[in-house]
Amino acid sequence: MKALILAAGYATRLRPLTDSTPKQLLPVGGRPMVDWILDRIEETSAEEIHLVTNARFAEDFARWAEGKDVVVHNDATTSNEERLGAIGDIQFVGLDDDLLVIAGDNLFDYSLDDYEAYWRARDGSCIAVFDVGDPELAKQYGIVDVDENDRVTDFIEKPENPATTLCATATYFYEREHVRLIATYLAEGNPPDQPGNYVAWLHRRAPVYAYRFEGDWYDIGDRNQLLEADNRMRRRNGLPERAEYSPS
């Protein structure tokens, strides 16, 4: 199995913070955000860890990866308008193996070792899901419906009337054969961005299971989420909380 961190987006909602620093390298709790993800990946049996970024920030990630067992890939895009998208970037890196895929701005407390064990006990791929418990809040996310075995039966991005409050999070275990199907997905002209779009397509063709987790989870897309995650990790590290986020 290999692991891939997705870090090729341009985080336009966080500008100007992300004009000169990629979102995944912004400090959270005194460390680059992506370091927390790397800690979790190292709990798994991944034999290789890869990260995909863009031409604008490739050198920043190359410096970050010095001394780490991480291979950095540059997808050669230079702007938000020409980005390949999360699914396009998975295809670009071209890892022909079972694959753990994590968005580089997806912070969580649960164990990836436990998640991997759950996936290996099943006959398909898996998506991590979090019950937000609020139908209004669920409208903001990709929502997953499952059967009695937690096999995904439906996946809808930002539904007006959510059938459940199970929210899709950007952490996936894919079987090798399902990684190979990404080429088919893209060849059909399906959206190359938002990794959940691939799950919405895949579950109609192959088994995909939902891994339910508890604890803190942050999908960092704006300053409020960034500040909340920063203070959560600062408390964990014994640092004082802040009323406003600052990269310093």
Buried (B, 14 or more C-beta within 10 A) or exposed (E): BBBBBBBBBBBEBBEEBBEEBBBBBBBBBEBBBBBBBBEBBBEBEBEEBBBBBBBBBBEBBBEBBEEEEBBBBBBEBEEEEEBBBBBBBBBBBEBEBBBBBBBBBBBBBBBBEEBBEBBEEBEBBBBBBBBBEEBEEBBBBBBBBBEEEBBBBBBBEEBEEBBBBBBBBBBBBBBBEBBEBBEEBBEEEBBBBBBBBBBBBBBEEBBBBBBBBEEBBBBBBEEEBBBBBBBBBBEEEEEEEEEEBEEE
